[in-house]
Amino acid sequence: MEGSEAQPAELLGAERLRAECEALFLEQKDYVLNAKLFQRIFGHSQGIWLASQAFLGDVLFDLYKAYGVDENPQNTWPSLFELEEAVKIRAVRPNTPSVQYKDRILNRLSDMLKFEGCIFDCSSGFSIADLVKESVVFEFRGMKPQTIALVCELIMAALYEYWVSRGPQPSLTNLLFSDEAKHVFDIRKKFRLKDERPYVDEILAETRTFGIGIVLADQQPSELTPSVQANTHIKIEMQLSSGKDIKDMNISLGLNARQIRESYGITLGEGVLKISGRDPFRLRIPLARA
């Protein structure tokens, strides 16, 4: 991350990632902040509406108080396994919307922990204060998209909140690369959660203030949310196979009629680069040698 000569400190497989609901890797463990952020991030990553998120928030508050972390943050914080149990035993009145809210939350948690519970079954991990000083790669293979989305959003929130707590930064502090960015910035979730602005959209709009750079890559840019187009300073279009993706990128780049015609002929090693406030131009990228 920080430092041009830094080498990846470690390849962190998903099974080594600590992502308990206590956490978000926050240095100062404020149970209200943790509950609010986890509620929003879990809701967005799992495609859950606000009413169900409100139910989750109530369960989180009661769970944190049961563990005493509201009064003493040094106490043991509950994991997603304890959250699942808390949802299971949560009493709801029959024939009320709360029954559906409970079922939605429990279905997402149970499915995630059944297939990928080892990711969250941890008692120790890496602090965000340590991670921001290193070049780190998180590798997510063989995981369900919903789990990838949750973990990625937790990492983004941790990085963002770490620097927010330190105030605006005059220069670049960390650079975050995200491949297959639609796992987090999925336009289908935006249509499904109509009235909610995802927390990750807020992060994307504010990261520059706190010195965080974000590079997003995806082979299907038409599936990314409008916030990606609105809050990116530099856009690069490379060879695409879908006409819809090419059209969406051409609009985002602000190409004229001649440039649009030429864009359909982009081949391997070519691209179009657009810097905010400047005209787009052709780009040639040296091919990597095997």
N, C-alpha and C positions, 0 to 999 in steps of 0.2 A: 504494500500500500504506500507507505510514506518513504520517500527516498528513491532516487532514480536507479541506484545500484542494488537495491534490495532484491534478494531472491526469495521465492516462496518458502516460508518457514516450515510449512508442513501441509500436506494434502489431507484435509479433514474430511473423512468419509462421514456420511450422515449418521452412522452409528456412534460417532464420537461427539456429536453436537449436543450441547446441553440447551434444551429449549423448554424448560418447565414454565408453567403458567405463573410462577413467582416472579418471573425473571425479566424477560426482554433484555437480559444482561445488564440491567440498569445498575449504576454504581450506588445511588441513593435509593434504597428500596422503599419507595412511597407506595403504600398499598392502594391508595385512591388512584394514583397515576397508573400503576400497573393494571388495576382492574379496568380502567377506562381504555387504555391502549389495547390490552388483550381482548376486551370485548369488541372493539372496532376491527381489529386485525383478524380475529377469528371469524367474525361475521362476514367480512369482505372476502376473505380467502375461501370460505366455505359457501358463499352465495346465500347468506341468511339475512332475512329482512330485519328492520329495526325492532319490531315487536319481539321477535325471538332473541335479538341481541339484548334487549332490556331484561328479559327473563334470565339470560346468562349473567348479566351484571348483578342481579339480585343474588344469584347463587354464589358468584365470586365474592361478594361482600361478606356473606354469611360464612363462607369457607375461610376467608382470611381472618375473620374475627375468631372462628373456632380454633385456628392455629395460633392466635395471639399476635399475629404480625402487625395488626393495626396499632398495638401499643408497644411492641418490641420487634423491630425489623430484623433483629439478630436471631429470632426464633427460626425454626425450620419452616420453610415455605412449602405449600402443597404442590404436587406435580399434576400433570394431566390425568393421571390415574385416580388421584383423590378427587379431582374435579368431576370425573365420570361418575364416581360413587356418589358424590354430593348431588348430582343431577338425578341419579337413579332414585335416591331416597327422598327427593324433594316432593312434598305433598302438594297436589293441585286439585282444585275442585272439578268433579266430573262435568262433562258437557260444557266446558268453558274453553276459550281460545288457548288458555295456558297448557292444556293437554297437548295441543299441537306444537306449541313452542317447546315444551319439554321433549317431545318425540324428535323434533328436528335437531335440537342440540345433542341429544343422546345418540341419535343415529350417526351423526358426523363423528362424535368422539369415539364411539364404540368401533366403528369401521376403521378409523385411523389407528387406534391402539391395537386392534386385533391383527392388522397386517403389518404395521410399522411401529409397534409400541416400543421396540428396542431403542428407537431414536430418542424417546422421551424418558426412558428408564435409566436415569443418571443421578448420581449423588454429588458429582463434582464436574467442573467444566472450565472454560476459558472466559476470563473477564473481558469486557469490551475495552477496558483500559489497556490490556495487553494486546488485544487483537489489532487495535488501531496503529500500533507501532510496527506491525509486521506485514509482509506480503503473504496473504493467505488465500487458498483456493478451497471453496466448498464444493464438493462433488456430489451430485444427487442423481443416482442411477437406480432404475428399477422401482422408483417410488411413485405413488399416485400423484396426479397433478395437484389435488387439493392439499396434500401434505407438503409438496414442494412449495406451493404458494404460501402456506402458513409459515414455514420455516424461513423462506426468503423475506417475507414481510416483517417477521420478527427481527431478522438481522438488520434490515434497513431501518427499522424503528430504533433499534439499539444504537446504531451508528449516529443517526440523526439526533436522538435525545442526548447522547453523550456530548456532542458539540453544542447543542442548544444550551445545555447547562453551563457552558463556558462562554457563551455570548458570541456575537458576530466575529468572524475571522478575516484578516486582511488578505490572506493568500490560501492556496490549496492545502488542505490538510490530509484528505484521503480521496482516493479514486476508486469507485466501485464499478466493476464490470459485471453485466448480467446478460448471459446468453439465453436464448429462448425466452425473451422478456414477456411474452404473452402469458406465462405462468402467473405473473403478478399483474400486469397491465392488460387485462383481458377485456375487450370491449363488450363481450357477451355479459359479463358481470355488471357492467355499467347499465345495460339495458334492463337487466333483471332487477337491479337495485336502484330504481329510478330516482328516488328522492334523497339518496345518500351520496355525499362526497367522500370517497375512500380516503383513509388516512395516508395511503401511499401517494395519492395525488397531491395532498398537502406537502408531503415530504419533497416531491419532485419540484414543486413551485418554490420551495424555500431553501433548498440545499446550497445554492450558490452563496447565500448570505453567510452560511456557516462553514464555507470552505470545502464543501463536499462536491466532488465531480462524479457524475453518473454517466456511464456509457451503456446504452441499451442496444442489443442486436437481436434481430429476428428475421427469419426467412419469409414471414407472412406479415408485413407491416400493416396490412388492412385490418388485422385482428387486434391491433393495439389501440388503447384508449386515446381520445382526442387530447388528453393532458400531455401525452408524450410528444405530440406534434407541437403543442402550444408552448411547452416549457423546455424544448431542446434548442440550444444555441447553434449547434452544428448538426446538419443532416447529411448523410451519405446514402445514395441509392446505388446499389450494385446490381449484378445480373439477377433478374427475377423471372420466374416462369409463368406466373399468373397475371392475366391482363388486369384484374381488379387491383392487385398489389401495385402494378406499374402505374395505373391510373391514380391511385391514392397517393403514391409517392410523388408523382408529377405535380399534383395539386399542392401537396405540402411544400415542395421545392419552389413553387411559383414559376414553372417553366412556361415559355411562350410556345406558340404553335410549332415553330421549327424545332425547338429543343425537344418538344414532346415526341415528334416524329423520330428524331434521332435516338431518343431514350429507348425505343423498342428494339434498337440494334445493339444495345450494350452487351458486350461479351465478357468472357472470363478475364479478369485483370483490369477491367474498366469500370468507371463509375461516374457519378455526378455529385459534386460537393456543394453544399449551400451553407454559408455562414450568415447568421441573422444580420439583416441590414445591407447585405452585399448581393451582387448578382451571382447565380450559380455558374459553375465551370466544370469542364470535363476533367476526369481524374484517371491516371494510369497507375496501377499498383503492381510492383514487381512480383512475379510468381515465386512462391517459396520453392526451394530446391529440396528434393527428397534426400 
